[in-house]
């Protein structure tokens, strides 16, 4: 067993424990800013695991897109909004037993239905070194757009539908805002803008 236990396994378990701990902190910490920062740490740990699995492209995309752009936007939004954490904390405490039961059930299903041959240091050796002309991006593209082309397209359509649904549900329309209506401006007639009123002339006062 010792010959299979390499420094890569130590690094993998280090990243795995960091990812699990920071992911648990995302939903347990009281401060929303700390929750976002914990999620950033989770992304860093997962990027390290993907790098160990020779998925350099996915690892760098996770750091550049999610950590560098998406999570920065989330952090700014959370810092600018005055979020009331009391209702969320009450809901978390209220549904904590149910969440614990679901976690135990999922863990039991994972242990029961997933084959044990995918676990353990003896069964999961370190990945073999790739040749010098190997391209991780090309290998990912070949698999994604050939073997998983239809699931990839279906996932894109589902995400598009989810985005449209979120915008539709969140949109409330203009509220107390002056909107320029060009059709009404063009249809206005001169008599609607200016009204001439005939008034009798005032009598001239004496001594003026």
Beta strands, then each sheet from edge to edge (+ up, - down):
end
